[in-house]
Amino acid sequence: MNTTCRWWLTAVGGLALTLTTVPNALAQCATPAKPGHPASWNAPAGGARLTRVAAFRGNFREVGEEMPSIVGMWHVVFTAKGNGSEGPPDGTPIDNAVAVWHSDKTEIMNSGRPPQDGNFCLGTWEEVGKCQYKLNHFALGYDTTNAPEGVGKPAGPTHIVEEVTVSSDGKSFTGTFTLDTYDTSFNHGMHIVGTLKGTRITVSSTIDDLM
């Protein structure tokens, strides 16, 4: 991985093969290959040339533009710190989650909460500095305390704000979070602050990496 903390889009993704046909020739987008030919289609008569594709702005990036280092799948540990006597003691585990930060600046997290309590939540992020990112995240929870069937009533939303910095090798991040809970009337409940540690999940990751 590039040590500048960002990934380069592959140049192949920025090129498209444009086939020039002879006059009055019909388009042949999926013509079966001749027997023994390794391709799945045949180019029509005439030459072929490469042309640069015009990229869209917004959720798409220009050819050759750097991909934010936060994009990818992460194992994230939330730990309480700095809550004083009224909050959870320093070092208390708050969550152990798997999160995916997408290139379109959205995020999804599979929390360690029980599924019946609501364990999937969503966020949106922006880049605020070199290898630094801010996440605005919302979760909808349920109260199963007195639910014999295991399906509780809505418990109100939870608002999480994260500020993280990705390491120079792109394999981890650290940062801080604030967590605020609300009831169904949007009255404020708990306020928890703490630290974050994220480890990138790759095709080589194992279950032990999530422990």
PyMOL commands that set and color helices and strands:
alter all, ss='L'
color gray80, all
select helices_A, chain A and resi 11-14+84-86+115-117+207-210
alter helices_A, ss='H'
color red, helices_A
select strands_A, chain A and resi 7-8+15-19+48-52+66-67+72-80+93-101+106-110+120-129+132-143+153-166+172-182+188-201
alter strands_A, ss='S'
color yellow, strands_A
deselect
rebuild
show_as cartoon
